[in-house]
Structure formats: C-alpha cells, structure tokens
Amino acid sequence: MMRQLLKKLTPALAGLMVAGMPIIALAELSAADKIEITRAEAYLNDLKSMQAEFLQIDAFGGVTKGDVYMRRPGRMRFEYSPPAQILVVADGTWLVFHDKELKETTRLPLFTTPVSVLLKDEIKLSGDVTVTKVENDGKTLRITLVDTENPDEGSIMLVFADEPLKLRQWLVTDAQNNVTSISIGNIQRNLKLRPELFTFFDSDYE
C-alpha cells in the first residue's frame, strides 16, 4: 500500500518520505563513529527552530526551491516558490502535502516519514532509528539512517558541514537508487516563529 501511494506522489513529497528499499546490512559502528553521532545529536537538539532557504533536486534533475521553517517538536513547513504550486506542512501529527494547482491534499502520519527524525522533542540517532553508516572527511559529516524495525522501508542521509557543525542537506534514496536531495542555506537559528505557519486548513485553499 505504501509503495502504491508513493507512486502517486510528486518528487517534492517523495523527498520527505521513501518506501520500498531493499534490506540494508547493518555494519558495526566504531568508537569514532559513535563520537560523531553524539556530536550530531547535540547539534540537532540545540536547533530548536529554524528558518532557511532550500533547494531541492529530484532524481530526474528537476529543481525547485523555496523557504523552510522548522520548530521542534513536530513542526515544519516547506513553501515552494513559483512556478511550483506546492505546500508541505508538518503540524505535529500529520505531514500534509497540498497541490495548489490541482487542489488536492494528502496527509501522512508524520512518524512514518524520514523528516520526523529532525523534529522529535529529544533527538536520538538510535532506538527508533539505526545508523548504518558514518563518514567524515574533515570537512563534511554524513550520517545514514534507517527505521530500526523496518530497515527495508527507507533511508535518509543527514549531511553536515564541519568545524563548526552545521546541517546543510539531507538525501533520500528509493528502491531504484534514485536520490532526492534537499539543501538548506541562509539559516537563521532558534528564532520565534508564528504558530500559524504550522497549521493547515483545507478551507484556506478552496
């Protein structure tokens, strides 16, 4: 059912969730890997809210951009710039995808989407998720995650610039190794955001 639903969604929403990946062999993490994971957790937990610009590139080379807003726990908003007619809102319970042109709305449980990793009240890169790979070349830290109970249902790679640590990108890969990336820039951290940014009412878009 999840795979059928995913086929109906545009790459914009596919960039926030993924299903149907083959089971990934979980490698043993080294002591150095665990130190990097702890650093990433500390950074993400300190990121209480955020406003940034984003650039999304889908597997077919399609490029969209816009503004993203985040407030933990559970809130996120992607406002896509024209000509894209897309709005994505996480309200704490649902991830709402609205196509303004078609006037169609899709709701998915937020906890089923990889982006929920970034929105938890206390972010732990363990337990519900499992780290499968850690890479650091001295300039960039990359951490790949899967759902612990369902490692075959998807993965997300978090990409941080290092020294100092800053979240710059996340990438989602599907069963055919198609990658959708979302890069963020001009980040403003820990600012007060209007609550209405994270609400969606169908009546507002009729």
NORNOR-V501006 format. One record per residue. N is the residue number from 1. RES is the residue in one small letter. SS is DSSP state (@ for helix, = for strand, . for the rest). PSI is psi in whole degrees, -180 to 180 (NA if undefined). NEAR is the number of other ideal C-beta (glycine too) atoms within 10 Angstrom. Layout:
((N RES SS PSI NEAR) (N RES SS PSI NEAR))
This chain:
((1 m . -43 6) (2 m @ -37 15) (3 r @ -40 11) (4 q @ -40 8) (5 l @ -42 13) (6 l @ -35 17) (7 k @ -25 10) (8 k @ -12 9) (9 l . 151 16) (10 t . 164 16) (11 p @ -25 17) (12 a @ -47 22) (13 l @ -32 22) (14 a @ -26 18) (15 g . -12 27) (16 l . -12 25) (17 m . 161 23) (18 v . 148 22) (19 a . 159 19) (20 g . 16 14) (21 m . 150 19) (22 p . 156 9) (23 i . 135 10) (24 i . 132 15) (25 a . 127 7) (26 l . 122 13) (27 a . 155 11) (28 e . 132 5) (29 l . 140 16) (30 s . 171 10) (31 a @ -39 6) (32 a @ -40 10) (33 d @ -43 17) (34 k @ -34 14) (35 i @ -42 12) (36 e @ -40 22) (37 i @ -43 19) (38 t @ -41 11) (39 r @ -44 16) (40 a @ -42 21) (41 e @ -44 16) (42 a @ -43 12) (43 y @ -49 16) (44 l @ -37 21) (45 n @ -25 14) (46 d @ -14 11) (47 l . 84 17) (48 k . -36 12) (49 s = 163 15) (50 m = 144 20) (51 q = 134 18) (52 a = 168 17) (53 e = 145 14) (54 f = 153 20) (55 l = 122 14) (56 q = 132 22) (57 i = 122 18) (58 d . 178 19) (59 a . -17 17) (60 f . 9 8) (61 g . 3 6) (62 g . 135 13) (63 v = 128 9) (64 t = 160 20) (65 k = 172 14) (66 g = -154 19) (67 d = 142 15) (68 v = 140 19) (69 y = 140 21) (70 m = 137 25) (71 r = 118 23) (72 r . 147 19) (73 p . 144 12) (74 g . 0 19) (75 r = 134 20) (76 m = 152 25) (77 r = 128 23) (78 f = 114 25) (79 e = 108 15) (80 y = 137 19) (81 s . 150 12) (82 p . 147 7) (83 p . -4 7) (84 a . 140 20) (85 q . 57 12) (86 i = 141 20) (87 l = 131 19) (88 v = 127 22) (89 v = 128 20) (90 a = 120 26) (91 d = 11 17) (92 g . -24 14) (93 t . -44 11) (94 w = 151 17) (95 l = 114 24) (96 v = 124 22) (97 f = 120 22) (98 h = 124 19) (99 d = 106 18) (100 k . -35 14) (101 e . -46 9) (102 l . -11 9) (103 k . 46 11) (104 e = 141 10) (105 t = 134 14) (106 t = 135 16) (107 r = 133 14) (108 l = 144 18) (109 p = 128 10) (110 l @ -38 21) (111 f @ -14 15) (112 t @ -2 15) (113 t . 142 21) (114 p @ -31 23) (115 v @ -19 20) (116 s @ -22 21) (117 v @ -35 20) (118 l @ -7 18) (119 l . 5 21) (120 k . 156 16) (121 d . -46 8) (122 e . 116 9) (123 i . 121 19) (124 k . 125 13) (125 l . 52 20) (126 s . 177 13) (127 g . -102 7) (128 d . -27 14) (129 v = 158 21) (130 t = 131 18) (131 v = 125 21) (132 t = -20 17) (133 k = 140 16) (134 v = 129 20) (135 e = 136 13) (136 n = 116 16) (137 d . 12 8) (138 g . -22 7) (139 k . -28 8) (140 t = 133 13) (141 l = 128 24) (142 r = 129 17) (143 i = 122 24) (144 t = 135 18) (145 l = 149 23) (146 v = 162 22) (147 d = 130 18) (148 t . -44 13) (149 e . -24 9) (150 n . 67 13) (151 p @ -14 19) (152 d @ 0 14) (153 e @ -1 19) (154 g . 168 24) (155 s = 159 22) (156 i = 136 24) (157 m = 124 19) (158 l = 132 21) (159 v = 124 20) (160 f = 137 20) (161 a = 147 13) (162 d . 157 15) (163 e . 72 8) (164 p . 166 7) (165 l . 129 16) (166 k = 132 16) (167 l = 127 19) (168 r = -22 18) (169 q = 153 18) (170 w = 149 22) (171 l = 137 19) (172 v = 133 25) (173 t = 134 18) (174 d . -174 18) (175 a . -23 15) (176 q . 15 9) (177 n . 25 9) (178 n . 133 14) (179 v = 131 15) (180 t = 127 22) (181 s = 145 17) (182 i = 115 23) (183 s = 144 16) (184 i = 147 20) (185 g = 175 11) (186 n = 49 9) (187 i = 133 15) (188 q = 122 11) (189 r = 148 13) (190 n . 53 10) (191 l . 163 11) (192 k . 125 7) (193 l . 144 16) (194 r . 131 9) (195 p @ -32 9) (196 e @ -14 10) (197 l @ -26 17) (198 f @ 26 19) (199 t . 150 14) (200 f . 127 20) (201 f . 126 9) (202 d @ -35 10) (203 s @ -25 5) (204 d @ -17 9) (205 y @ 18 12) (206 e . NA 6))
